[in-house]
């Protein structure tokens, strides 16, 4: 399975902080925002990853992430000339996707939880259809809301409904078989001129091939569209890391645990960041096995 991180957009809700920098390059506590969605794809055993961003920022991602060798993965890069909806990612990434299934994650989404890897594995292993990930929220009218029947099957998805039928919001993480490329190519722009991911998901729903994974209690899903959201996410990461002595979205740690990189590579990265808690954590991993 291929993976796409959509890290474009203009970040207008974060102005003036994003006037000179792409939103997904901003820090969430101690690491760049884009580390968090990349870590989710890596936990799903996805190692071939496309970064999509705007023309003025794509080189910043190349500088930050390089080829991906240091994480045992491969990064490719594609320009999004103009933001035209989430489903545009499949059109921009058509050549990258080729004949493979693909996962799409938004560059400002953070997922955390003890059962996260099991959930990701279930979604990744489905050989056909699509899978969306849903999270129970307090104000569902702000999101795409999915209604689920008594058997756990999705019934419909409504974007920002005035009267939500459920509190399950569709998060920014999606898994698709290869048909998504053709489905996305047939999607018409919405009233706001965008290729809506909800239209893609509804196409799978109408054919009875949409699955849903529910993130129950014990999971955290945070997006970082506003200054308050960004601060909330940073504080969440800070508290978990300091209380538990762990690192969230530590790409080298994930790579090492999965066998993507060896001890020498891990040690080199740890020494490179030795003046930080991040680097010290990497070095501590060498003494734990």
N, C-alpha and C positions, 0 to 999 in steps of 0.2 A: 504494500500500500504506500502511495505517495502522500505527502503532507503539504498543505499550503498555509502560510501565515499571512493574513491580509493586514498589512501595516501601512495602509495609505491614509487618505483623508486629510482634511485641513486642520482638524483639532480646534475648530472655532470656539467650542465651549471651554477651552482651556487657554484662550487668549488672555493676556499677552504672552503667557509662558511659552506658547508654541508658535510664536511669530517667526522664530529663527531655527526651530528644531522640530522634527517630527515627534508626535505624541509618544509613539512607542519606544523612543529613545530616552524619554524621561525616566528617572529612577523611581522604582518602588522600593523604598527603604535603601537597600544596599546593592541593588543590581538593576540593570536596565529592564524596563517593562517587558521588552520582547523576550527576555529569558523565560518568563513565566509560561507563555503559550508554547514556546519551543520545548520546554521541559515536559509539558503535557503530551506532545507528540512523541517525544522520546520514551516516555513511560508506556505509550501504546506500541512500542517497538517499531516506530516509523523513523527511518534513518535518511530518507531522501526527501529533502524539504525545500520548498520554493518560498522565497520572501518576495512579496509584492509591495512596492511602495512608490511614492511619487518621484518624478525625475530629479528634483532638487535634493532628495534625501537618500536615494538608493546607494550612492557611494559611501555614505556613512555606515550603512549596514554591511557593506563589503569590508570596510575597515574594521568594524566591530567583530564580525563573525568569520570573515575569511571564507575558506573553502569548507570549514566545519571539521577539518582533520583533527583539531585539538579536542573535539568532542566525539570523535568516532562516527560522525555523520557527514553527509554531503549537502551543502547549501548551493542553491541556484538563485538567481535574481531576475526579476522582471519588473518593468516600469508600468505603473498605472497612470496614463496620461491625465485622466480626469476621473474622479470618483463617480461611479454610475451604479452603485448598488452592490450588495455582497455577491450576488450571482455572477457579476462580471469577473470574479476571480477564476471561474472555470473557463471563460473565454480567453482571458489573458494567459491562463496556464494550460491551454489545450495541448500544446506541443510537449510541455513538461509531463503532463498526466499520461499521454500516450494511450495505451490500452489497459492501464491499471486502475484499480479503485483508488479513491482519494479521500482524505480527511481535510476539512477546512476548519481553521480556528481563527478567531479574531485576535488581533495583536494586542488588544487591551483587556483580555479576559484572564482571570486568575482562578485556577481550580485547586482545591486542597481537600484531602480527606484520607482516612486510613484505608478505605476500600476503593480508592480512585483507580489504581492500576487494574483491579479486577473488572471494574466497570468498563474501562477503556479496552481491555482485552476482549470482553464480550462483544462490544461494538465493532471492533476491528475484525473479528473472526467471522462475522456474518458475510456470506459469500455473495448475497444478492440483496437488492433493495437499499434502503437508506435508514440511518439511525440518527435521531436527535436526542440531545441530553436536556432534561427538564429539571428545574429547581423551584422549590416552594418559596414563594415570595409574599411579602406583606402588601404590596401595591401592584397587583398584576396588570392593572390598566396601563402601566407604563411599558409593557412588554408585549411580545407575541405570546399569546396564551394558548396552551394546548389542552383540549378536553379529552379525558380518558374514560373508557367504560369500565364496568365492574371487573372485567377480565384483564385490565391493564393495557388494552389496545387503544391507540389514538383514534379519536373520532373526527376532530377538526382542529384547525389552527386559525386563530383570528388575531390580526395585528392590532395592538393597543385598543382593545374593545372598551366601550363606555360602560358596559355591564358584563364583566368577565364571568364566564361559566365555571372557572376553576382558578386556583392560585398557582398553577404550574406554569412557569415561564420557560420558554425555549431559550436556552443559553447560546453562546456564540461558538459552539462546537458541534460539528456535523460530520457524519461518515456516509459515503456514497459508493455505489458500484460505478462502473465506468460509463453507464448510461447518462450520468449527470451532465456530461459535456454536451450531449445532444439535447437533453431537456433544457439546459440553460440557454442554448442557442435559440430555442423556440419561445423563450419568455419575452413578453412585451413590456416595455417600460410602464411603470405605474403612473398615477396622477402626479407624483412628485418627480417623475422622469428617471426613476431608478429601476434596475433589474432586481426584483425583490427575491430574497432567499425563501420567503414564505411561499411564493409561487412554485419554486422548485420542490419544496417539501410537500405542497399540496398535490403536485403531480404524482409523487410516490404514494401519497395517502389515497388518492382516488383509484389507484391500481391495487390497493391493498398491500403495498410493500413498504410502508413506513413503520419503523420500530421506534420505541422510546425507552430510554434509560432514565430512571428517576433517581435524582440525588436526594436521598433522605436525610434525616438528622445525622449530624456528624460530618457532613460535607460543608464546604464553603465555596461559594461562587461570587466573585467580585469583578465588576467591570469598572473602568476608570475614566468615565466620560467627562466628569466635572472635577473641580479642585477638591471638593469635599470627598468625592469618591477616591481620588488619588491619595488623600491623606488617610482615609479609612483603611485603604489597602496597605499603605506603608505601616500604619500602626498595627494592623493585624499580623503582618510578617514580622515586625519587630518583636511583638509580644510572644508569638509562637517560638521564634528562634531563641530568644533570651530565656524563656521559661523551660524549654525542652532541650536546648543545646543542639539544635538541628539547623540545617540550612534548607529553606524552601527554594525550589527551582535552581538547585546547584547542578549545572549541566555536566560538569566533570564527574561529580559523584554518581549521577545516574549512568553516565558512560562507563565508569569504572565498575559499578555493580553489575552492569549488563555485559561486561566483557568487551566493550567497544574500544577501550584504551587500556594500556598496561600500567604497571606500577611506576615505571620510569616517566611515562607521560603525565600521570597524576602528580608525581613529585615535582616535575618541572613546572606545572601550572601552580602548584602550591608555593613554590619558591618565588614565582613571578609576582604573587600577591601576598607575600609573607608578612607585610606590614598591616594587613587587614584581617578581620575575623574570618572573612571568606577564605583567604589563603591558609590561615591557621587551621581551619576546619578541614581543608583538603589534605594538609600534612598529617592531621590527626587520623585520617582514614587509613594511612599506611601502617599505623600501629594497632589497628583494631582487628586485622585479619591474620 
